[in-house]
Amino acid sequence: MDLKLRAPDSDQHSILLPEAASKLSEPYSGTLTSGNGKEYVIKSNIADLFTKKHSYSLAQQSNHFGITASVYEDLWRNQSISILTGESFPIEKEKELLTDWLEPKPGGLYLDVGCSTALYARTVKKISADSSVAAIDFSRPMLSEARKKAAKESVDLYLIRADAREMPFFAGTFDGLMMGGTLNELTDELKVLYECRRVIKKDGLFFMMHLLKAGSIAGKLLQGPAGFGGLQFWTIEESNALFERAGFKVEDQFNKGIVCFTKLKAI
Ligand SMILES: C[S@@+](CC[C@H](N)C(=O)[O-])C[C@H]1O[C@@H](n2cnc3c(N)ncnc32)[C@H](O)[C@@H]1O
């Protein structure tokens, strides 16, 4: 299936991202043309629809280095929940929770928002081979790493470089969304959540993992400097108020220390 995208500069025009671009084991490069004649580059399977340059927070900047992208998943992400909770929480458990709560179905279309190396997108595509999965991030090195990992695992994904504040998708495109850890890094979290609500179908499910405001003195001491780097943290009540304001209902939720998993439904 070719993926229909919304042209970044005009919601009146579409762009078709060919299915061939999602076959990550076969390099695909070329040009995408929107209905109004504008051209966008697709290089090594990654469609570049990131048109407006923004200033980045320190935390966001770090994701644009090749070295960060190359070690991110193996050195940090696979252990991150155990490190952050202080309890054993294998990555397999998180993947199981993701697929249980997202309930991917054959023929469904799913989106990983702020995907980094596309850990969630790859997991969903592996468990639900008959679904289609797209992943967006504004960091090219992260998307390149996602491509490498997915190709190695023979997983097909649509990889798109875009800003989550202005997603290149039409309303009601996706059956489900996933976001792992990205909420804390956003500079405009409500805008991104509104975009999430716009691009998901009504009743679509949204798997969210994010970090809460620490209650302990040690946690507060650590989160203070993280705030200067651009990271934000909320209490559970504040988080749920954000989700509800954007048009999502909390269907299920639990936290282990500062790590919070939430199953949201688009209302
Ligand atoms: C904490 S990492 C996400 C990790 C990934 N979801 C996972 O589960 O491993 C945050 C990612 O979001 C991306 N990001 C932050 N703000 C973004 C934005 N406005 N648009 C697109 N990507 C963004 C960063 O480049 C980074 O790769």
The ligand as an SDF file (V2000), in Angstrom:
LIG
                    3D

 27 29  0  0  0  0  0  0  0  0999 V2000
   13.2070   10.0090   24.1010 C   0  0  0  0  0  0  0  0  0  0  0  0
   13.4690    9.8720   22.4000 S   0  0  0  0  0  0  0  0  0  0  0  0
   12.2460    8.7030   21.8830 C   0  0  0  0  0  0  0  0  0  0  0  0
   12.5390    7.2880   22.0510 C   0  0  0  0  0  0  0  0  0  0  0  0
   11.7120    6.2970   21.3240 C   0  0  0  0  0  0  0  0  0  0  0  0
   10.3310    6.6920   21.1590 N   0  0  0  0  0  0  0  0  0  0  0  0
   11.8110    5.0030   22.0980 C   0  0  0  0  0  0  0  0  0  0  0  0
   10.8230    4.5090   22.6230 O   0  0  0  0  0  0  0  0  0  0  0  0
   12.9230    4.4800   22.1340 O   0  0  0  0  0  0  0  0  0  0  0  0
   12.7040   11.2930   21.7210 C   0  0  0  0  0  0  0  0  0  0  0  0
   12.7730   11.3860   20.1990 C   0  0  0  0  0  0  0  0  0  0  0  0
   11.8040   12.3400   19.7880 O   0  0  0  0  0  0  0  0  0  0  0  0
   12.3510   13.1360   18.7490 C   0  0  0  0  0  0  0  0  0  0  0  0
   11.6390   14.4150   18.7800 N   0  0  0  0  0  0  0  0  0  0  0  0
   11.5980   15.3360   19.7770 C   0  0  0  0  0  0  0  0  0  0  0  0
   10.7880   16.3580   19.4370 N   0  0  0  0  0  0  0  0  0  0  0  0
   10.2980   16.0710   18.1940 C   0  0  0  0  0  0  0  0  0  0  0  0
    9.4350   16.7460   17.2920 C   0  0  0  0  0  0  0  0  0  0  0  0
    8.8770   17.9210   17.6000 N   0  0  0  0  0  0  0  0  0  0  0  0
    9.1640   16.1650   16.0970 N   0  0  0  0  0  0  0  0  0  0  0  0
    9.7250   14.9790   15.7610 C   0  0  0  0  0  0  0  0  0  0  0  0
   10.5650   14.2880   16.5590 N   0  0  0  0  0  0  0  0  0  0  0  0
   10.8500   14.8330   17.7700 C   0  0  0  0  0  0  0  0  0  0  0  0
   13.8390   13.2230   19.0430 C   0  0  0  0  0  0  0  0  0  0  0  0
   14.5870   13.4850   17.8800 O   0  0  0  0  0  0  0  0  0  0  0  0
   14.1060   11.8340   19.6600 C   0  0  0  0  0  0  0  0  0  0  0  0
   14.5790   10.9350   18.6960 O   0  0  0  0  0  0  0  0  0  0  0  0
  1  2  1  0
  2  3  1  0
  2 10  1  0
  3  4  1  0
  4  5  1  0
  5  6  1  0
  5  7  1  0
  7  8  2  0
  7  9  1  0
 10 11  1  0
 11 12  1  0
 11 26  1  0
 12 13  1  0
 13 14  1  0
 13 24  1  0
 14 15  1  0
 14 23  1  0
 15 16  2  0
 16 17  1  0
 17 18  1  0
 17 23  2  0
 18 19  1  0
 18 20  2  0
 20 21  1  0
 21 22  2  0
 22 23  1  0
 24 25  1  0
 24 26  1  0
 26 27  1  0
M  CHG  2   2   1   9  -1
M  END
$$$$
